[in-house]
């Protein structure tokens, strides 16, 4: 789940940089000055009884081409971390459902193969029977094809994400080695001249992709801070603060929203009267306690007493 979340965050935060590095010809066709709109990735379709009918694609975005016409294009991207026999079929079904759900638009499907098998390169779905033939071909990129030395030298922030992934693959099963690689990658963030938002997003993506235990992650953070303090080019105080505040603010917002939702589900719309008070609380531990209390109290009055403590 952390890997999946990390790659979705990476694609949404660095879509132009991703295409520039992985699919440069397509990158050149898109008019990035007109922006990118990310769309709902949940698709619905009639299915046999007993099935939910829900399906999620990884990333779905609306972009514009540079072909001189008012042309909207949907861009569908899948990231695949392990070899599966039904991948080509799944990609075709995703493409067909998006095509149908959005009224038959111009649609491009891309696949990023992040597995560890250099010979697995599924780029075509084919069926043929009784004179009826179907061939669906889609562009793929294999992350194993990238040279780590070239990625080290690249100024593209997405190169660091690919580098993190490759090193996570290489150190899988060796948490101490992965911890060392994670520390070195995090120390590169400031030296490449990224802006504070890029630093925050890259920090989160690397943290998701190079998953370690809580204890090792705390050690990573401690060592990165100590080494940067001794370095000639440490993280600026603004960037360091941005990393902390970005992560912590997201936690606060999640806890506030969750607490209010629990209260509304249990006691109705009257619970909205606590929204202002919850938004004024900055202490994460206190918000966590209130989140638990929302599920346990017997009434809104009892929750109000907890809120005043």
C-alpha positions, -999 to 999 in steps of 0.1 A, spaced: 0 0 0 28 24 8 45 16 -25 12 22 -44 6 55 -26 42 66 -32 40 61 -70 6 77 -73 19 107 -54 50 108 -76 29 108 -108 5 134 -96 32 157 -82 57 153 -111 37 144 -142 55 167 -167 89 156 -152 78 120 -154 69 122 -191 100 142 -199 122 114 -184 102 83 -193 82 92 -225 100 123 -239 83 122 -274 49 124 -257 60 151 -234 69 173 -264 34 169 -278 16 183 -247 9 219 -242 19 221 -205 11 259 -203 -26 249 -203 -22 229 -172 -32 194 -161 -65 182 -146 -64 150 -126 -96 130 -128 -115 106 -106 -98 72 -111 -128 51 -100 -146 35 -128 -180 17 -128 -193 -9 -152 -220 -35 -153 -206 -68 -139 -219 -102 -130 -240 -105 -98 -219 -106 -67 -192 -83 -80 -189 -46 -69 -184 -32 -103 -157 -8 -90 -123 -5 -107 -95 20 -100 -69 30 -125 -36 45 -111 -36 79 -127 -60 96 -151 -54 132 -163 -68 156 -189 -41 174 -209 -39 194 -242 -19 187 -273 2 212 -293 -13 203 -326 -29 237 -333 -64 225 -325 -86 227 -294 -79 191 -286 -83 175 -252 -66 142 -245 -70 119 -216 -38 103 -202 -41 70 -184 -10 57 -166 -5 23 -148 25 15 -127 31 -23 -123 55 -36 -97 54 -73 -103 49 -97 -132 13 -109 -137 -1 -131 -164 -32 -110 -169 -15 -76 -171 -22 -71 -209 -59 -80 -204 -62 -56 -174 -46 -27 -193 -70 -33 -222 -100 -34 -199 -89 -2 -181 -85 15 -215 -119 4 -227 -137 14 -196 -121 49 -195 -129 52 -232 -165 44 -226 -170 63 -193 -157 96 -207 -176 95 -240 -150 81 -264 -123 107 -260 -88 109 -274 -71 85 -249 -35 74 -244 -26 45 -220 10 42 -207 25 15 -186 55 19 -163 70 -15 -155 87 -14 -121 92 -51 -116 125 -69 -112 123 -91 -143 143 -76 -172 127 -99 -198 90 -91 -190 79 -64 -214 41 -67 -220 31 -41 -245 3 -57 -266 -31 -74 -260 -43 -96 -288 -73 -118 -295 -82 -135 -328 -111 -159 -335 -132 -167 -366 -119 -138 -386 -124 -113 -357 -92 -98 -346 -82 -73 -319 -48 -58 -313 -42 -32 -286 -7 -18 -283 4 7 -257 37 24 -249 58 9 -220 89 19 -202 111 -5 -181 126 12 -151 154 -15 -150 167 -1 -183 178 32 -167 214 36 -157 218 47 -121 249 68 -129 228 88 -155 200 92 -130 225 105 -104 236 133 -128 201 142 -140 185 175 -128 150 161 -134 134 155 -100 117 123 -113 151 108 -119 156 107 -81 123 89 -78 134 62 -103 167 60 -85 149 55 -52 128 27 -68 158 9 -83 177 11 -51 147 -2 -32 146 -32 -56 184 -38 -52 183 -36 -14 151 -56 -9 155 -80 20 185 -60 34 169 -32 56 202 -19 68 215 -14 33 182 2 22 184 26 52 219 36 40 207 42 5 176 61 17 198 85 38 220 92 8 190 99 -15 174 123 11 206 142 14 206 149 -23 173 168 -22 188 202 -14 219 199 -35 199 196 -67 183 230 -63 147 218 -59 121 243 -46 104 237 -11 73 221 -26 94 197 -46 115 189 -16 83 180 4 69 158 -23 102 141 -30 107 134 7 73 118 9 77 97 -23 111 84 -13 98 76 22 69 56 7 90 37 -19 119 29 4 98 15 32 115 8 65 105 1 101 94 30 123 126 26 143 148 27 112 129 57 98 135 76 130 172 68 127 171 80 90 157 113 100 182 118 128 212 109 107 201 131 78 197 160 101 231 155 117 249 150 84 233 180 68 242 202 98 279 192 92 277 197 54 288 227 35 253 227 19 228 218 46 190 219 41 180 255 45 159 261 76 129 270 53 131 237 35 136 217 67 106 235 82 86 229 50 92 192 52 81 190 88 51 213 84 39 197 52 38 162 68 24 174 101 -3 197 86 -15 168 65 -18 147 97 -37 175 115 -62 179 86 -68 141 84 -75 139 122 -98 169 122 -118 157 92 -120 121 106 -131 133 140 -159 154 125 -170 126 102 -173 102 131 -193 126 152 -217 134 123 -222 97 115 -230 90 152 -249 121 162 -260 139 131 -254 174 117 -253 191 151 -217 178 153 -207 205 128 -207 230 156 -173 216 167 -156 222 133 -143 257 143 -129 244 176 -112 214 160 -96 236 133 -80 258 160 -62 228 176 -26 224 164 -14 197 188 -14 163 170 -15 143 202 -46 162 214 -63 157 180 -55 120 182 -71 117 216 -102 136 204 -104 113 173 -106 83 196 -131 100 219 -154 108 190 -159 70 186 -163 63 223 -184 91 238 -221 86 245 -232 121 235 -221 154 219 -221 169 254 -196 143 265 -174 151 236 -177 188 244 -163 180 278 -133 162 262 -128 192 239 -125 216 269 -99 195 287 
